[in-house]
Structure formats: structure tokens, C-alpha cells
């Protein structure tokens, strides 16, 4: 009897290792064999979940998996290469939730929007057409179309008003290239519109590179974005000092000073007098400098035109000789005296003009010599 009891006890211990395949649930699971999915809607035991979480969840997962496998083995099975295979159903499967949002529909192009507004229907185009000239079927698109066009248009009649020396074949090829470029630009513009990218209607497309003015403005904005408005910001290498930033947001513009009415009136009258007065203004310093420059040019030209002298003692270096003479000449007219004389003469002319006198008489550009004749 002891041996029999021991055998039964051993069998019971072996059975405890393998749990039964039958599981009871208050509410049956929702099965989706096609997805190998089962959803348990029964309430959880909160006491066991708090006291022994891992063991409770492990037993719950084991029971639900056993029920799912039992449901799968109820499906029709077949044997393939020494293995039993179950065919999963393709209907009544669980719709898995999406990870991301549903993609938005592609925005309509200009032509699609126009066709939708006008109710235009897209027709299926034929791939080949019959050509009466070539007497054969010609493809609408492709390289064979281009070959057939060359065979067909081997001779182009020159229009009546066209240039007879203009190449009509080249003109036709250029027009086709322009049409292709226009279509490509329209395609790229539609792509840019779908991505909310602003594209200019005319002119050259914008460049990604910034100009020097834009870079300076960006640098000024970045410097003024600090808490101290760039006061303690270190300067860059080779950066100009005391440069006023223009058109930068946040920079306080210089206020216009309030000018008294009398000062403003006098300034406006002076501007008006300068506009209405047709008499030319005479700049004394400019006139003197110009006269000196002209005299220097004339002296240089005279020296250049003088005949070359032979060897021997130089003549004509007596006292008082030479116009504006050399370094040791007593009678030579100096440059300073000449400038003073010209300035006084210009002052007299200017005084005559102010008092209504004639501006004629001796010219300002008259040459004054301080010595005798040149030799």
C-alpha cells in the first residue's frame, strides 16, 4: 500500500508541473486569430495585484495565452512536411491603431483646381496615332515620336514675314526647350506651393547666400539681443568702431532736435536764396589753386619748348631776371606773392559783382610775372 500511495503522490507532483489546458473566465475573451490577438475585458483582482504583482500577471498572461491557443486549434488544420499547419483567417481581424497621424491629402495643383472648378474630366490618352503623311502608326510620346517628326518635317516652309536667313529648325528646337523649361518651372512651383514655400512670380529665384548688408544687419541684431543691448559684447576682429546700426529692431533712433522758429526761418530763407539766385558762387581758394596749377602747367610747357643750349657758361642769370626765378634770384616773383595778388584780384572782382558792377575787366586767370623777360 505504501508503494501505491507513493506512486500516486509522484504522479500528482508530475501533474502539478503542467497546468490544465482548460481555463474558466467570467467574461469570454475577444479573439482575433488572424492577428494572433486576444483581449481580456475582465476586471483585475486589485488585492492580488498589490500583494504579488509579478506572479499574478504571469498567471493571467498564461491563462489568456492558453485560451488563444485553444481558439487557434479550433480552426481547420492540415499537415505539411511532417508539421501540422493552421490557416489563419483573413476576415474579422483587429484594426491596429496608427502610430502617427493620417497623412493629409496632397494639395491640388493649379490645373487640377481649375479642372475641378470647371468640371473637366480626365480622358485616357491614346498611345499611338495614324499619320497620313508617313502612312503608319506613330507613337504620341517617346524617342520614336521624335524620329518620326524628323522624317515628317524634313522641310519647313519659311513664313512670309520671317527672316529668310533665319534657321527655322533651330527656332523650332528653341521654342520646344522654352516650353519644357516653363513646364518644369510650373512643376517646381506646385511643389513649393504644397510645402508652403514662397516663390517669386517673376525674376531670378532667391539665393540662400546673404549679402554683406544683410550679414551686417544680422550681426547687429545678434549683438543687440543681449540683456545689455550689446554694451558689454566683445568686438569682432577688424570690426569698425562707432558704426551706427540702421534698420535694426530695438535700436533707439536719434530724435530730431527742436529748432527755434527764427533759426529755422533763416535756414529756409538761405536755402531759397541759393535756389533762386542765378549768380554763380565764387570759391576763392578753389580759384587760386586752379590758377596756380594752370601757371605751373604753362611754365612746364615753356621749359619743354625751349631750345637746347650748348656747352659753356649759362647766360641770362643776371639780377632780377626770370619770371618767378630760381632760388637765388632777388627779382623773381615768389609763389606766395603771386597767390596773394591773385586772391586780392579775385576779391575785387567779387566785390564788384556784389555791388552790381561788371564782372569784366581783367580776367582772374591773368598771369602776373615778377621779373624780366625769359631768355
C-alpha positions as CSV (number, residue, x, y, z in Angstrom):
1,X,0.0,0.0,0.0
2,X,2.8,2.4,0.8
3,X,4.3,1.8,-2.7
4,X,0.9,2.5,-4.4
5,X,0.4,5.7,-2.3
6,X,4.0,6.8,-3.2
7,X,3.3,6.2,-6.9
8,X,0.1,8.2,-6.9
9,X,1.8,11.0,-5.0
10,X,4.6,11.1,-7.6
11,X,2.0,11.3,-10.4
12,X,0.2,14.2,-8.7
13,X,3.5,16.0,-8.4
14,X,4.2,15.5,-12.1
15,X,0.7,16.8,-12.9
16,X,1.4,20.0,-10.9
17,X,4.2,20.9,-13.2
18,X,1.8,21.1,-16.2
19,X,-1.2,23.3,-15.7
20,X,-4.5,22.3,-17.3
21,X,-5.5,23.5,-20.8
22,X,-9.0,24.4,-19.7
23,X,-9.4,27.9,-18.3
24,X,-12.6,29.4,-17.0
25,X,-13.4,33.1,-17.3
26,X,-16.5,35.1,-16.2
27,X,-16.4,37.0,-19.5
28,X,-15.1,35.3,-22.6
29,X,-12.2,36.9,-24.4
30,X,-12.4,38.8,-27.7
31,X,-10.5,36.7,-30.1
32,X,-8.8,37.8,-33.3
33,X,-7.0,34.7,-34.6
34,X,-5.8,36.5,-37.8
35,X,-3.7,38.8,-35.7
36,X,-2.9,36.2,-33.0
37,X,-4.6,38.6,-30.5
38,X,-7.0,38.1,-27.6
39,X,-8.4,40.9,-25.5
40,X,-9.4,40.3,-21.8
41,X,-12.1,42.6,-20.6
42,X,-12.4,41.0,-17.1
43,X,-11.7,43.1,-14.1
44,X,-8.4,42.7,-12.3
45,X,-8.1,41.4,-8.7
46,X,-6.6,44.5,-7.0
47,X,-5.7,42.7,-3.8
48,X,-3.6,40.1,-5.6
49,X,-2.2,42.7,-7.9
50,X,-0.9,44.7,-5.0
51,X,0.3,41.8,-2.8
52,X,2.1,39.7,-5.5
53,X,2.2,41.6,-8.8
54,X,4.6,39.5,-10.8
55,X,3.0,36.2,-10.0
56,X,-0.5,37.5,-10.6
57,X,0.4,39.0,-14.0
58,X,2.3,35.9,-15.0
59,X,-0.6,33.6,-14.3
60,X,-3.1,35.9,-16.1
61,X,-0.9,36.0,-19.2
62,X,-0.5,32.2,-19.2
63,X,-4.3,31.7,-18.9
64,X,-5.1,34.1,-21.7
65,X,-2.4,32.6,-24.0
66,X,-3.9,29.1,-23.3
67,X,-7.3,30.3,-24.3
68,X,-5.9,31.9,-27.5
69,X,-4.1,28.7,-28.5
70,X,-7.3,26.7,-27.8
71,X,-9.2,29.0,-30.2
72,X,-6.5,28.7,-32.8
73,X,-6.6,24.9,-32.7
74,X,-10.3,25.0,-33.4
75,X,-9.5,26.3,-36.9
76,X,-9.1,23.9,-39.8
77,X,-5.6,22.4,-39.9
78,X,-3.6,20.4,-42.4
79,X,-0.3,18.5,-42.5
80,X,2.6,19.8,-44.5
81,X,6.0,18.2,-44.4
82,X,5.6,16.4,-41.1
83,X,4.1,19.5,-39.5
84,X,0.5,20.5,-38.6
85,X,-0.4,23.9,-40.0
86,X,-3.4,26.0,-39.2
87,X,-4.6,28.6,-41.7
88,X,-5.4,31.9,-40.1
89,X,-8.5,33.7,-41.3
90,X,-8.2,36.9,-43.2
91,X,-11.5,38.4,-42.2
92,X,-12.7,40.0,-38.9
93,X,-9.2,41.0,-38.0
94,X,-8.4,43.6,-35.4
95,X,-7.6,47.0,-36.8
96,X,-4.3,48.1,-35.1
97,X,-4.1,51.8,-34.1
98,X,-1.8,54.0,-36.1
99,X,1.5,55.3,-34.6
100,X,1.3,58.6,-36.5
101,X,-1.4,60.9,-37.8
102,X,-3.2,60.0,-41.0
103,X,-1.4,61.7,-43.9
104,X,-3.1,64.8,-45.3
105,X,-4.3,64.6,-48.9
106,X,-2.0,66.1,-51.5
107,X,-3.0,69.7,-52.3
108,X,-4.4,70.3,-55.8
109,X,-2.2,71.9,-58.4
110,X,-3.5,75.0,-60.3
111,X,-4.6,72.9,-63.2
112,X,-6.3,70.3,-61.0
113,X,-8.2,73.1,-59.1
114,X,-9.2,74.7,-62.4
115,X,-10.4,71.4,-63.9
116,X,-12.4,70.6,-60.7
117,X,-14.0,74.1,-60.8
118,X,-14.9,73.8,-64.5
119,X,-15.9,70.1,-64.2
120,X,-13.3,68.9,-66.7
121,X,-12.9,65.1,-66.8
122,X,-9.5,63.5,-67.5
123,X,-9.6,61.3,-70.5
124,X,-7.3,58.4,-71.2
125,X,-4.9,59.3,-74.0
126,X,-4.1,57.0,-76.8
127,X,-0.5,55.9,-77.2
128,X,-0.4,55.9,-81.0
129,X,-2.0,57.9,-83.8
130,X,-2.2,57.4,-87.5
131,X,-0.1,59.7,-89.6
132,X,-1.5,60.4,-93.1
133,X,1.9,61.7,-94.4
134,X,4.1,58.8,-93.2
135,X,1.3,56.3,-93.7
136,X,1.9,54.5,-90.4
137,X,1.1,54.5,-86.7
138,X,3.2,57.0,-84.9
139,X,3.6,57.0,-81.0
140,X,2.4,60.1,-79.2
141,X,5.4,60.2,-76.9
142,X,8.9,58.8,-76.8
143,X,12.0,58.7,-79.0
144,X,10.1,57.2,-81.9
145,X,7.9,60.2,-81.9
146,X,11.0,62.5,-82.3
147,X,12.3,60.3,-85.1
148,X,9.0,60.3,-86.9
149,X,8.9,64.1,-86.6
150,X,12.3,64.4,-88.3
151,X,11.1,62.2,-91.1
152,X,7.9,64.2,-91.4
153,X,9.3,67.7,-91.1
154,X,12.4,67.3,-93.2
155,X,11.4,70.5,-95.0
156,X,10.0,73.6,-93.2
157,X,8.4,76.4,-95.2
158,X,9.7,79.9,-94.3
159,X,6.8,82.2,-93.3
160,X,6.1,85.2,-95.4
161,X,7.1,87.8,-92.8
162,X,10.1,85.9,-91.4
163,X,13.8,86.5,-91.9
164,X,14.8,84.3,-94.9
165,X,18.2,83.7,-93.4
166,X,16.8,82.5,-90.0
167,X,17.2,78.8,-89.3
168,X,13.6,77.5,-88.8
169,X,14.8,74.2,-87.4
170,X,16.8,75.9,-84.7
171,X,13.9,78.3,-84.0
172,X,11.6,75.3,-83.5
173,X,14.1,73.5,-81.2
174,X,14.5,76.7,-79.1
175,X,10.7,77.1,-78.7
176,X,10.5,73.5,-77.6
177,X,13.2,74.0,-75.0
178,X,11.4,77.0,-73.7
179,X,8.1,75.1,-73.3
180,X,9.9,72.3,-71.5
181,X,11.6,74.8,-69.1
182,X,8.2,76.5,-68.5
183,X,6.6,73.2,-67.6
184,X,9.4,72.3,-65.3
185,X,9.2,75.7,-63.6
186,X,5.4,75.2,-63.1
187,X,6.0,71.7,-61.6
188,X,8.6,73.1,-59.1
189,X,6.2,75.9,-58.3
190,X,3.4,73.5,-57.5
191,X,5.8,71.5,-55.2
192,X,6.8,74.7,-53.4
193,X,3.1,75.7,-53.0
194,X,2.3,72.3,-51.5
195,X,5.1,72.8,-48.9
196,X,4.1,76.5,-48.2
197,X,7.3,77.9,-49.7
198,X,7.1,81.4,-51.1
199,X,8.4,81.7,-54.7
200,X,8.6,84.9,-56.6
201,X,6.3,85.2,-59.6
202,X,8.9,86.8,-61.9
203,X,12.6,87.4,-62.0
204,X,15.5,85.3,-60.6
205,X,14.9,82.9,-57.7
206,X,16.2,84.0,-54.4
207,X,19.6,82.8,-53.3
208,X,20.4,81.1,-50.0
209,X,23.6,83.3,-49.6
210,X,23.1,86.6,-47.7
211,X,24.6,89.8,-49.0
212,X,27.1,91.8,-47.0
213,X,24.4,94.3,-45.9
214,X,22.2,91.5,-44.7
215,X,25.1,89.9,-42.8
216,X,25.9,93.2,-41.1
217,X,22.3,93.6,-40.1
218,X,22.1,90.1,-38.7
219,X,25.3,90.7,-36.8
220,X,23.9,93.9,-35.3
221,X,20.7,92.2,-34.3
222,X,22.6,89.3,-32.6
223,X,24.7,91.8,-30.7
224,X,21.7,93.8,-29.5
225,X,19.9,90.7,-28.4
226,X,21.8,90.5,-25.2
227,X,20.5,91.8,-21.9
228,X,22.8,94.8,-22.0
229,X,21.8,95.6,-25.6
230,X,25.4,94.8,-26.8
231,X,27.1,97.2,-24.4
232,X,29.4,94.5,-22.9
233,X,29.6,92.4,-26.0
234,X,33.2,91.8,-27.2
235,X,34.0,93.2,-30.6
236,X,34.9,91.1,-33.6
237,X,38.2,91.1,-35.3
238,X,38.5,94.0,-37.8
239,X,35.2,95.4,-36.7
240,X,34.6,99.1,-37.2
241,X,34.0,101.2,-34.1
242,X,31.2,103.6,-33.6
243,X,29.2,102.4,-36.5
244,X,25.5,103.3,-36.2
245,X,23.2,100.4,-36.8
246,X,20.4,101.2,-39.2
247,X,17.1,99.5,-39.7
248,X,17.7,97.1,-36.8
249,X,14.7,96.5,-34.5
250,X,15.3,97.6,-30.9
251,X,17.8,100.3,-31.7
252,X,16.6,103.7,-30.5
253,X,16.7,106.2,-33.3
254,X,18.1,109.6,-32.8
255,X,15.4,112.2,-32.1
256,X,15.2,115.3,-34.2
257,X,16.3,118.4,-32.2
258,X,13.7,121.1,-31.7
259,X,15.0,124.2,-33.6
260,X,13.7,127.7,-32.7
261,X,11.3,129.3,-35.3
262,X,13.7,132.2,-36.1
263,X,16.7,129.9,-36.8
264,X,14.5,127.6,-38.9
265,X,13.2,130.5,-40.9
266,X,16.7,131.9,-41.5
267,X,17.9,128.5,-42.7
268,X,14.9,128.1,-45.1
269,X,15.4,131.6,-46.5
270,X,19.1,130.9,-47.1
271,X,18.2,127.7,-49.0
272,X,15.6,129.5,-51.0
273,X,18.0,132.3,-51.8
274,X,20.5,129.8,-53.0
275,X,17.9,128.2,-55.3
276,X,16.5,131.4,-56.8
277,X,19.8,133.3,-57.1
278,X,21.2,132.5,-60.5
279,X,24.5,134.2,-59.9
280,X,27.3,131.6,-59.6
281,X,29.1,131.3,-56.3
282,X,32.8,132.1,-56.3
283,X,35.1,129.9,-54.3
284,X,38.3,132.0,-53.7
285,X,40.5,129.1,-52.5
286,X,39.5,126.9,-55.4
287,X,40.1,129.6,-57.9
288,X,43.5,130.4,-56.5
289,X,44.6,126.8,-56.5
290,X,43.3,126.4,-60.1
291,X,45.2,129.5,-61.3
292,X,48.4,128.2,-59.7
293,X,48.0,124.8,-61.3
294,X,47.5,126.5,-64.7
295,X,50.6,128.6,-64.3
296,X,52.7,125.6,-63.3
297,X,51.5,123.7,-66.4
298,X,52.3,126.7,-68.6
299,X,55.9,127.1,-67.2
300,X,56.5,123.3,-67.6
301,X,55.3,123.6,-71.2
302,X,57.6,126.6,-71.9
303,X,60.6,124.8,-70.4
304,X,59.9,121.9,-72.6
305,X,59.7,124.0,-75.7
306,X,63.0,125.9,-75.1
307,X,65.8,125.1,-77.5
308,X,68.6,123.0,-76.0
309,X,71.8,125.1,-75.2
310,X,75.3,124.2,-76.0
311,X,78.2,123.7,-73.6
312,X,79.7,126.7,-71.8
313,X,78.6,129.3,-69.3
314,X,74.9,129.8,-69.0
315,X,73.6,133.3,-69.8
316,X,70.7,135.3,-68.6
317,X,71.2,134.7,-64.9
318,X,71.5,138.4,-64.0
319,X,69.9,140.0,-61.0
320,X,66.2,140.3,-61.3
321,X,66.0,138.0,-64.3
322,X,63.4,135.3,-64.8
323,X,59.8,135.1,-64.2
324,X,59.3,133.7,-60.8
325,X,63.1,133.0,-60.8
326,X,65.3,130.4,-59.2
327,X,66.3,130.0,-55.6
328,X,68.9,132.9,-55.6
329,X,67.1,135.4,-57.8
330,X,66.2,138.6,-56.0
331,X,63.8,140.0,-58.6
332,X,62.0,136.6,-59.1
333,X,58.3,136.6,-58.3
334,X,57.6,134.2,-55.5
335,X,54.7,131.8,-55.4
336,X,53.3,133.3,-52.2
337,X,53.3,136.8,-53.5
338,X,51.6,135.7,-56.7
339,X,48.9,133.8,-54.8
340,X,48.2,136.9,-52.7
341,X,48.0,139.1,-55.8
342,X,45.5,136.6,-57.4
343,X,43.4,136.4,-54.3
344,X,43.2,140.2,-54.0
345,X,42.3,140.5,-57.6
346,X,39.5,137.8,-57.2
347,X,38.3,139.7,-54.1
348,X,38.0,142.9,-56.1
349,X,36.0,141.1,-58.8
350,X,33.8,139.5,-56.2
351,X,33.2,142.9,-54.7
352,X,32.2,144.4,-58.0
353,X,29.7,141.6,-58.5
354,X,28.1,142.2,-55.1
355,X,27.7,145.9,-55.8
356,X,26.2,145.3,-59.2
357,X,29.4,146.1,-61.1
358,X,30.5,144.4,-64.2
359,X,32.4,141.1,-63.8
360,X,34.5,142.1,-66.8
361,X,37.8,143.9,-66.9
362,X,40.9,141.9,-66.1
363,X,40.4,138.2,-66.0
364,X,41.0,136.2,-62.9
365,X,43.2,133.8,-64.9
366,X,45.7,136.6,-65.9
367,X,49.3,135.8,-65.4
368,X,51.5,138.1,-63.3
369,X,55.2,137.8,-63.7
370,X,57.6,139.1,-61.1
371,X,60.7,139.6,-63.2
372,X,62.1,140.4,-66.6
373,X,61.7,138.5,-69.8
374,X,62.8,134.9,-70.1
375,X,65.8,134.1,-72.3
